[in-house]
């Protein structure tokens, strides 16, 4: 039929299904699932913010400067003085650890903002969000 669709027939010539290329499936998956009433369980809900990890970092804070709660997204200009106090959230905490590495997701443009807390300074990095990844080409691991 095409490079993207291969029709499958039984021995009597009756159409029994179709085989789609990865590109075709990625492009039509939402429409097919909606039409057939299938709930896509592969879409994971967003994990809760690891606030307990942030609290642990604050509890063991031993840097020479006070705890900083300001976050700035260089990609879109979104900024806040207190990420935890914003309602609705301008930045979402995605990770925090005792080594002083704290990362956020900008709720405006989905960029990743990472704050690296060193003994005498804070280094901030902003990585813009790219939705160009082809989901059908993601690595999969068998369990």
MODELLER restraints for C-alpha pairs under 7 A, 6 or more apart:
rsr = mdl.restraints
at = mdl.atoms
rsr.add(forms.Gaussian(group=physical.xy_distance, feature=features.Distance(at['CA:1:A'], at['CA:7:A']), mean=6.95, stdev=0.5))
rsr.add(forms.Gaussian(group=physical.xy_distance, feature=features.Distance(at['CA:4:A'], at['CA:20:A']), mean=5.58, stdev=0.5))
rsr.add(forms.Gaussian(group=physical.xy_distance, feature=features.Distance(at['CA:4:A'], at['CA:21:A']), mean=4.84, stdev=0.5))
rsr.add(forms.Gaussian(group=physical.xy_distance, feature=features.Distance(at['CA:4:A'], at['CA:24:A']), mean=5.88, stdev=0.5))
rsr.add(forms.Gaussian(group=physical.xy_distance, feature=features.Distance(at['CA:5:A'], at['CA:18:A']), mean=6.58, stdev=0.5))
rsr.add(forms.Gaussian(group=physical.xy_distance, feature=features.Distance(at['CA:5:A'], at['CA:19:A']), mean=5.69, stdev=0.5))
rsr.add(forms.Gaussian(group=physical.xy_distance, feature=features.Distance(at['CA:5:A'], at['CA:20:A']), mean=4.74, stdev=0.5))
rsr.add(forms.Gaussian(group=physical.xy_distance, feature=features.Distance(at['CA:5:A'], at['CA:21:A']), mean=6.48, stdev=0.5))
rsr.add(forms.Gaussian(group=physical.xy_distance, feature=features.Distance(at['CA:6:A'], at['CA:18:A']), mean=5.54, stdev=0.5))
rsr.add(forms.Gaussian(group=physical.xy_distance, feature=features.Distance(at['CA:6:A'], at['CA:19:A']), mean=4.95, stdev=0.5))
rsr.add(forms.Gaussian(group=physical.xy_distance, feature=features.Distance(at['CA:6:A'], at['CA:20:A']), mean=6.47, stdev=0.5))
rsr.add(forms.Gaussian(group=physical.xy_distance, feature=features.Distance(at['CA:7:A'], at['CA:17:A']), mean=6.09, stdev=0.5))
rsr.add(forms.Gaussian(group=physical.xy_distance, feature=features.Distance(at['CA:7:A'], at['CA:18:A']), mean=4.31, stdev=0.5))
rsr.add(forms.Gaussian(group=physical.xy_distance, feature=features.Distance(at['CA:7:A'], at['CA:19:A']), mean=6.25, stdev=0.5))
rsr.add(forms.Gaussian(group=physical.xy_distance, feature=features.Distance(at['CA:8:A'], at['CA:15:A']), mean=5.93, stdev=0.5))
rsr.add(forms.Gaussian(group=physical.xy_distance, feature=features.Distance(at['CA:8:A'], at['CA:16:A']), mean=5.73, stdev=0.5))
rsr.add(forms.Gaussian(group=physical.xy_distance, feature=features.Distance(at['CA:8:A'], at['CA:17:A']), mean=5.07, stdev=0.5))
rsr.add(forms.Gaussian(group=physical.xy_distance, feature=features.Distance(at['CA:8:A'], at['CA:18:A']), mean=5.34, stdev=0.5))
rsr.add(forms.Gaussian(group=physical.xy_distance, feature=features.Distance(at['CA:9:A'], at['CA:15:A']), mean=4.44, stdev=0.5))
rsr.add(forms.Gaussian(group=physical.xy_distance, feature=features.Distance(at['CA:9:A'], at['CA:16:A']), mean=5.31, stdev=0.5))
rsr.add(forms.Gaussian(group=physical.xy_distance, feature=features.Distance(at['CA:10:A'], at['CA:16:A']), mean=6.37, stdev=0.5))
rsr.add(forms.Gaussian(group=physical.xy_distance, feature=features.Distance(at['CA:22:A'], at['CA:136:A']), mean=5.79, stdev=0.5))
rsr.add(forms.Gaussian(group=physical.xy_distance, feature=features.Distance(at['CA:26:A'], at['CA:136:A']), mean=6.33, stdev=0.5))
rsr.add(forms.Gaussian(group=physical.xy_distance, feature=features.Distance(at['CA:33:A'], at['CA:39:A']), mean=6.74, stdev=0.5))
rsr.add(forms.Gaussian(group=physical.xy_distance, feature=features.Distance(at['CA:49:A'], at['CA:92:A']), mean=6.94, stdev=0.5))
rsr.add(forms.Gaussian(group=physical.xy_distance, feature=features.Distance(at['CA:49:A'], at['CA:93:A']), mean=5.43, stdev=0.5))
rsr.add(forms.Gaussian(group=physical.xy_distance, feature=features.Distance(at['CA:49:A'], at['CA:94:A']), mean=5.87, stdev=0.5))
rsr.add(forms.Gaussian(group=physical.xy_distance, feature=features.Distance(at['CA:50:A'], at['CA:93:A']), mean=6.79, stdev=0.5))
rsr.add(forms.Gaussian(group=physical.xy_distance, feature=features.Distance(at['CA:50:A'], at['CA:94:A']), mean=6.61, stdev=0.5))
rsr.add(forms.Gaussian(group=physical.xy_distance, feature=features.Distance(at['CA:50:A'], at['CA:95:A']), mean=6.13, stdev=0.5))
rsr.add(forms.Gaussian(group=physical.xy_distance, feature=features.Distance(at['CA:53:A'], at['CA:96:A']), mean=5.53, stdev=0.5))
rsr.add(forms.Gaussian(group=physical.xy_distance, feature=features.Distance(at['CA:53:A'], at['CA:97:A']), mean=6.11, stdev=0.5))
rsr.add(forms.Gaussian(group=physical.xy_distance, feature=features.Distance(at['CA:54:A'], at['CA:96:A']), mean=5.50, stdev=0.5))
rsr.add(forms.Gaussian(group=physical.xy_distance, feature=features.Distance(at['CA:57:A'], at['CA:97:A']), mean=6.25, stdev=0.5))
rsr.add(forms.Gaussian(group=physical.xy_distance, feature=features.Distance(at['CA:57:A'], at['CA:98:A']), mean=5.11, stdev=0.5))
rsr.add(forms.Gaussian(group=physical.xy_distance, feature=features.Distance(at['CA:63:A'], at['CA:119:A']), mean=5.40, stdev=0.5))
rsr.add(forms.Gaussian(group=physical.xy_distance, feature=features.Distance(at['CA:64:A'], at['CA:119:A']), mean=6.62, stdev=0.5))
rsr.add(forms.Gaussian(group=physical.xy_distance, feature=features.Distance(at['CA:64:A'], at['CA:120:A']), mean=6.39, stdev=0.5))
rsr.add(forms.Gaussian(group=physical.xy_distance, feature=features.Distance(at['CA:69:A'], at['CA:81:A']), mean=6.17, stdev=0.5))
rsr.add(forms.Gaussian(group=physical.xy_distance, feature=features.Distance(at['CA:69:A'], at['CA:82:A']), mean=4.81, stdev=0.5))
rsr.add(forms.Gaussian(group=physical.xy_distance, feature=features.Distance(at['CA:69:A'], at['CA:83:A']), mean=6.00, stdev=0.5))
rsr.add(forms.Gaussian(group=physical.xy_distance, feature=features.Distance(at['CA:70:A'], at['CA:80:A']), mean=5.51, stdev=0.5))
rsr.add(forms.Gaussian(group=physical.xy_distance, feature=features.Distance(at['CA:70:A'], at['CA:81:A']), mean=4.06, stdev=0.5))
rsr.add(forms.Gaussian(group=physical.xy_distance, feature=features.Distance(at['CA:70:A'], at['CA:82:A']), mean=5.14, stdev=0.5))
rsr.add(forms.Gaussian(group=physical.xy_distance, feature=features.Distance(at['CA:70:A'], at['CA:83:A']), mean=6.29, stdev=0.5))
rsr.add(forms.Gaussian(group=physical.xy_distance, feature=features.Distance(at['CA:71:A'], at['CA:79:A']), mean=5.64, stdev=0.5))
rsr.add(forms.Gaussian(group=physical.xy_distance, feature=features.Distance(at['CA:71:A'], at['CA:80:A']), mean=5.53, stdev=0.5))
rsr.add(forms.Gaussian(group=physical.xy_distance, feature=features.Distance(at['CA:71:A'], at['CA:81:A']), mean=6.57, stdev=0.5))
rsr.add(forms.Gaussian(group=physical.xy_distance, feature=features.Distance(at['CA:71:A'], at['CA:83:A']), mean=6.58, stdev=0.5))
rsr.add(forms.Gaussian(group=physical.xy_distance, feature=features.Distance(at['CA:72:A'], at['CA:78:A']), mean=5.97, stdev=0.5))
rsr.add(forms.Gaussian(group=physical.xy_distance, feature=features.Distance(at['CA:72:A'], at['CA:79:A']), mean=4.23, stdev=0.5))
rsr.add(forms.Gaussian(group=physical.xy_distance, feature=features.Distance(at['CA:72:A'], at['CA:80:A']), mean=6.53, stdev=0.5))
rsr.add(forms.Gaussian(group=physical.xy_distance, feature=features.Distance(at['CA:73:A'], at['CA:79:A']), mean=6.11, stdev=0.5))
rsr.add(forms.Gaussian(group=physical.xy_distance, feature=features.Distance(at['CA:73:A'], at['CA:106:A']), mean=6.73, stdev=0.5))
rsr.add(forms.Gaussian(group=physical.xy_distance, feature=features.Distance(at['CA:73:A'], at['CA:113:A']), mean=6.48, stdev=0.5))
rsr.add(forms.Gaussian(group=physical.xy_distance, feature=features.Distance(at['CA:73:A'], at['CA:126:A']), mean=6.42, stdev=0.5))
rsr.add(forms.Gaussian(group=physical.xy_distance, feature=features.Distance(at['CA:74:A'], at['CA:126:A']), mean=6.16, stdev=0.5))
rsr.add(forms.Gaussian(group=physical.xy_distance, feature=features.Distance(at['CA:75:A'], at['CA:111:A']), mean=6.87, stdev=0.5))
rsr.add(forms.Gaussian(group=physical.xy_distance, feature=features.Distance(at['CA:75:A'], at['CA:128:A']), mean=5.87, stdev=0.5))
rsr.add(forms.Gaussian(group=physical.xy_distance, feature=features.Distance(at['CA:76:A'], at['CA:109:A']), mean=6.51, stdev=0.5))
rsr.add(forms.Gaussian(group=physical.xy_distance, feature=features.Distance(at['CA:83:A'], at['CA:89:A']), mean=6.89, stdev=0.5))
rsr.add(forms.Gaussian(group=physical.xy_distance, feature=features.Distance(at['CA:83:A'], at['CA:90:A']), mean=6.77, stdev=0.5))
rsr.add(forms.Gaussian(group=physical.xy_distance, feature=features.Distance(at['CA:83:A'], at['CA:91:A']), mean=5.98, stdev=0.5))
rsr.add(forms.Gaussian(group=physical.xy_distance, feature=features.Distance(at['CA:90:A'], at['CA:106:A']), mean=6.39, stdev=0.5))
rsr.add(forms.Gaussian(group=physical.xy_distance, feature=features.Distance(at['CA:90:A'], at['CA:107:A']), mean=5.41, stdev=0.5))
rsr.add(forms.Gaussian(group=physical.xy_distance, feature=features.Distance(at['CA:91:A'], at['CA:104:A']), mean=5.95, stdev=0.5))
rsr.add(forms.Gaussian(group=physical.xy_distance, feature=features.Distance(at['CA:91:A'], at['CA:105:A']), mean=5.53, stdev=0.5))
rsr.add(forms.Gaussian(group=physical.xy_distance, feature=features.Distance(at['CA:91:A'], at['CA:106:A']), mean=4.68, stdev=0.5))
rsr.add(forms.Gaussian(group=physical.xy_distance, feature=features.Distance(at['CA:91:A'], at['CA:107:A']), mean=5.45, stdev=0.5))
rsr.add(forms.Gaussian(group=physical.xy_distance, feature=features.Distance(at['CA:92:A'], at['CA:104:A']), mean=5.24, stdev=0.5))
rsr.add(forms.Gaussian(group=physical.xy_distance, feature=features.Distance(at['CA:92:A'], at['CA:105:A']), mean=5.09, stdev=0.5))
rsr.add(forms.Gaussian(group=physical.xy_distance, feature=features.Distance(at['CA:92:A'], at['CA:106:A']), mean=6.55, stdev=0.5))
rsr.add(forms.Gaussian(group=physical.xy_distance, feature=features.Distance(at['CA:92:A'], at['CA:107:A']), mean=6.81, stdev=0.5))
rsr.add(forms.Gaussian(group=physical.xy_distance, feature=features.Distance(at['CA:93:A'], at['CA:103:A']), mean=6.13, stdev=0.5))
rsr.add(forms.Gaussian(group=physical.xy_distance, feature=features.Distance(at['CA:93:A'], at['CA:104:A']), mean=4.47, stdev=0.5))
rsr.add(forms.Gaussian(group=physical.xy_distance, feature=features.Distance(at['CA:93:A'], at['CA:105:A']), mean=6.56, stdev=0.5))
rsr.add(forms.Gaussian(group=physical.xy_distance, feature=features.Distance(at['CA:94:A'], at['CA:103:A']), mean=5.58, stdev=0.5))
rsr.add(forms.Gaussian(group=physical.xy_distance, feature=features.Distance(at['CA:94:A'], at['CA:104:A']), mean=5.17, stdev=0.5))
rsr.add(forms.Gaussian(group=physical.xy_distance, feature=features.Distance(at['CA:94:A'], at['CA:105:A']), mean=6.60, stdev=0.5))
rsr.add(forms.Gaussian(group=physical.xy_distance, feature=features.Distance(at['CA:95:A'], at['CA:102:A']), mean=5.60, stdev=0.5))
rsr.add(forms.Gaussian(group=physical.xy_distance, feature=features.Distance(at['CA:95:A'], at['CA:103:A']), mean=5.25, stdev=0.5))
rsr.add(forms.Gaussian(group=physical.xy_distance, feature=features.Distance(at['CA:96:A'], at['CA:102:A']), mean=4.29, stdev=0.5))
rsr.add(forms.Gaussian(group=physical.xy_distance, feature=features.Distance(at['CA:96:A'], at['CA:103:A']), mean=6.51, stdev=0.5))
rsr.add(forms.Gaussian(group=physical.xy_distance, feature=features.Distance(at['CA:100:A'], at['CA:116:A']), mean=5.91, stdev=0.5))
rsr.add(forms.Gaussian(group=physical.xy_distance, feature=features.Distance(at['CA:100:A'], at['CA:117:A']), mean=4.72, stdev=0.5))
rsr.add(forms.Gaussian(group=physical.xy_distance, feature=features.Distance(at['CA:101:A'], at['CA:115:A']), mean=5.98, stdev=0.5))
rsr.add(forms.Gaussian(group=physical.xy_distance, feature=features.Distance(at['CA:101:A'], at['CA:116:A']), mean=4.77, stdev=0.5))
rsr.add(forms.Gaussian(group=physical.xy_distance, feature=features.Distance(at['CA:101:A'], at['CA:117:A']), mean=6.21, stdev=0.5))
rsr.add(forms.Gaussian(group=physical.xy_distance, feature=features.Distance(at['CA:102:A'], at['CA:114:A']), mean=5.81, stdev=0.5))
rsr.add(forms.Gaussian(group=physical.xy_distance, feature=features.Distance(at['CA:102:A'], at['CA:115:A']), mean=5.18, stdev=0.5))
rsr.add(forms.Gaussian(group=physical.xy_distance, feature=features.Distance(at['CA:102:A'], at['CA:116:A']), mean=6.50, stdev=0.5))
rsr.add(forms.Gaussian(group=physical.xy_distance, feature=features.Distance(at['CA:103:A'], at['CA:112:A']), mean=6.95, stdev=0.5))
rsr.add(forms.Gaussian(group=physical.xy_distance, feature=features.Distance(at['CA:103:A'], at['CA:113:A']), mean=5.60, stdev=0.5))
rsr.add(forms.Gaussian(group=physical.xy_distance, feature=features.Distance(at['CA:103:A'], at['CA:114:A']), mean=4.24, stdev=0.5))
rsr.add(forms.Gaussian(group=physical.xy_distance, feature=features.Distance(at['CA:103:A'], at['CA:115:A']), mean=6.08, stdev=0.5))
rsr.add(forms.Gaussian(group=physical.xy_distance, feature=features.Distance(at['CA:104:A'], at['CA:112:A']), mean=5.81, stdev=0.5))
rsr.add(forms.Gaussian(group=physical.xy_distance, feature=features.Distance(at['CA:104:A'], at['CA:113:A']), mean=5.10, stdev=0.5))
rsr.add(forms.Gaussian(group=physical.xy_distance, feature=features.Distance(at['CA:104:A'], at['CA:114:A']), mean=6.34, stdev=0.5))
rsr.add(forms.Gaussian(group=physical.xy_distance, feature=features.Distance(at['CA:105:A'], at['CA:111:A']), mean=5.75, stdev=0.5))
rsr.add(forms.Gaussian(group=physical.xy_distance, feature=features.Distance(at['CA:105:A'], at['CA:112:A']), mean=4.81, stdev=0.5))
rsr.add(forms.Gaussian(group=physical.xy_distance, feature=features.Distance(at['CA:105:A'], at['CA:113:A']), mean=6.21, stdev=0.5))
rsr.add(forms.Gaussian(group=physical.xy_distance, feature=features.Distance(at['CA:106:A'], at['CA:112:A']), mean=6.39, stdev=0.5))
rsr.add(forms.Gaussian(group=physical.xy_distance, feature=features.Distance(at['CA:109:A'], at['CA:129:A']), mean=7.00, stdev=0.5))
rsr.add(forms.Gaussian(group=physical.xy_distance, feature=features.Distance(at['CA:110:A'], at['CA:129:A']), mean=5.54, stdev=0.5))
rsr.add(forms.Gaussian(group=physical.xy_distance, feature=features.Distance(at['CA:111:A'], at['CA:126:A']), mean=6.80, stdev=0.5))
rsr.add(forms.Gaussian(group=physical.xy_distance, feature=features.Distance(at['CA:111:A'], at['CA:127:A']), mean=5.63, stdev=0.5))
rsr.add(forms.Gaussian(group=physical.xy_distance, feature=features.Distance(at['CA:111:A'], at['CA:128:A']), mean=4.39, stdev=0.5))
rsr.add(forms.Gaussian(group=physical.xy_distance, feature=features.Distance(at['CA:111:A'], at['CA:129:A']), mean=4.54, stdev=0.5))
rsr.add(forms.Gaussian(group=physical.xy_distance, feature=features.Distance(at['CA:112:A'], at['CA:126:A']), mean=5.67, stdev=0.5))
rsr.add(forms.Gaussian(group=physical.xy_distance, feature=features.Distance(at['CA:112:A'], at['CA:127:A']), mean=5.12, stdev=0.5))
rsr.add(forms.Gaussian(group=physical.xy_distance, feature=features.Distance(at['CA:112:A'], at['CA:128:A']), mean=6.45, stdev=0.5))
rsr.add(forms.Gaussian(group=physical.xy_distance, feature=features.Distance(at['CA:112:A'], at['CA:129:A']), mean=6.98, stdev=0.5))
rsr.add(forms.Gaussian(group=physical.xy_distance, feature=features.Distance(at['CA:113:A'], at['CA:125:A']), mean=5.75, stdev=0.5))
rsr.add(forms.Gaussian(group=physical.xy_distance, feature=features.Distance(at['CA:113:A'], at['CA:126:A']), mean=4.47, stdev=0.5))
rsr.add(forms.Gaussian(group=physical.xy_distance, feature=features.Distance(at['CA:113:A'], at['CA:127:A']), mean=6.48, stdev=0.5))
rsr.add(forms.Gaussian(group=physical.xy_distance, feature=features.Distance(at['CA:114:A'], at['CA:124:A']), mean=5.63, stdev=0.5))
rsr.add(forms.Gaussian(group=physical.xy_distance, feature=features.Distance(at['CA:114:A'], at['CA:125:A']), mean=5.16, stdev=0.5))
rsr.add(forms.Gaussian(group=physical.xy_distance, feature=features.Distance(at['CA:114:A'], at['CA:126:A']), mean=6.36, stdev=0.5))
rsr.add(forms.Gaussian(group=physical.xy_distance, feature=features.Distance(at['CA:115:A'], at['CA:122:A']), mean=6.53, stdev=0.5))
rsr.add(forms.Gaussian(group=physical.xy_distance, feature=features.Distance(at['CA:115:A'], at['CA:123:A']), mean=5.79, stdev=0.5))
rsr.add(forms.Gaussian(group=physical.xy_distance, feature=features.Distance(at['CA:115:A'], at['CA:124:A']), mean=4.51, stdev=0.5))
rsr.add(forms.Gaussian(group=physical.xy_distance, feature=features.Distance(at['CA:115:A'], at['CA:125:A']), mean=6.56, stdev=0.5))
rsr.add(forms.Gaussian(group=physical.xy_distance, feature=features.Distance(at['CA:116:A'], at['CA:122:A']), mean=5.58, stdev=0.5))
rsr.add(forms.Gaussian(group=physical.xy_distance, feature=features.Distance(at['CA:116:A'], at['CA:123:A']), mean=5.07, stdev=0.5))
rsr.add(forms.Gaussian(group=physical.xy_distance, feature=features.Distance(at['CA:116:A'], at['CA:124:A']), mean=6.21, stdev=0.5))
rsr.add(forms.Gaussian(group=physical.xy_distance, feature=features.Distance(at['CA:117:A'], at['CA:123:A']), mean=6.54, stdev=0.5))
